[in-house]
């Protein structure tokens, strides 16, 4: 939560809430699971990849397969029309769109082939949510590729991430040990820009495009050292993180604010999710008693 | 609900509620699914049988696998110590006992090898529920065996049931067409008692044990007709159903009572389930905000 606030996500514009405190999400998850053929979950590339990467075999908990269904409920409970995610979440969003279309078709009589933007006007409960990818679709970690030669995304569990909460020295140390072009042994060796975290990071964060272009040319022809480019990146990242660190410190000095933000967000999120659940229950003719949830 | 009340389940002693109106059940279901290895669900004989009988192949909804998990939540939300079920529900109860033990072990430090009755005293949240089978563990339907030679249990979806709401003429018609011993073509043929719905029903409902014993002897030696035994069964069943039919009529004359019973039961059930969820969240350290659910 400190990360969110420090990164300037404003609680005035954005409700930040605890998923586990929104009962309607669990109820929608239970309901939506009735609409999803099991193979659509098992075929989900992100689920398949996780099972493979984490060597789960067939011994994972039932709840692991519920994860994408929970995500559908997370999105549809708030009738989101735009969902900002990383590239790896695309299959989950595709499932969400499938369920929104199916619900609108089965219970609101909406033609499933209608254009996304026409579903609400045609009487559907759910908008068909659209994916919003950032300029950087997925940020790589600071380590080298895995056994299959692939660079892995930044991830807490892989311990290959630079955190918004890292101080300047930690960022320096992490960048200095960052994986670059393994074939480049001395400055005069020509360097590779592609699949090189050093340059992926420069392209993501360095706003001095002229410097980046010139430095990449020099790197390719063996005229600039890794260390010089890393030092520049440390400067860029610390400039980027400094205002975040400052806001973080302010928020951290009074954690009661954090708690208030979370509580207000959870109350507001419940209002919306309870309303969605009420409409869903009406549509499926399971609207028996009106309830009220208070905190 | 009319069936329950007509069968003399008293709302004064028993809370009758709508499962879909108990959000804590959906939340506990979501949570418990994290404790259940997927193979324990897929190996569940009742689930396997349903997939086979209904020819679902691999194209069943995700929610189908959630059914036994929902049942665990149904039971544990109310900390049931005794669960009266039919024989076919035994595997589900076994899963429930497994999850209750695991939760008590992981979050309350209870030795999982403790005797069932010792779990609460040792600080567990959940009692380890015990199965309560009736004298008749599972009632067969009125039709003959399936392709595998097995008599199927009475089931609405198989349309082989006698209903508590059937009138005397319907019961007569259903018993007259009831499957008996297919090898017995005339009265003097010796009849088979075993796997014969006619006698399974007499044994379940006929309190005149002397008549049953004598009639079975005659049936075995070809001295009593199917029709005579069926007529007796019709009398027995209608005597059994008459007071049920009378109470049903009384309740059906004022359906507002039904609605009140259901609402009062749902409110009471929510009080208990919300309390269980609150304690569970405390134990797993996810107790953030106190909520109140009103109707």
Interface residues (C-beta under 8 A of the other chain):
Chain A: X18 X20 X21 X23 X24 X26 X27 X29 X30 X31 X33 X34 X35 X36 X37 X38 X39 X41 X58 X59 X60 X61 X62 X63 X64 X65 X66 X69 X70 X262 X263 X266 X281 X286 X288 X289 X290 X291 X292 X293 X294 X295
Chain B: X18 X20 X21 X23 X24 X26 X27 X29 X30 X31 X33 X34 X35 X36 X37 X38 X39 X41 X58 X59 X60 X61 X62 X63 X64 X65 X66 X69 X70 X262 X263 X266 X281 X286 X288 X289 X290 X291 X292 X293 X294 X295
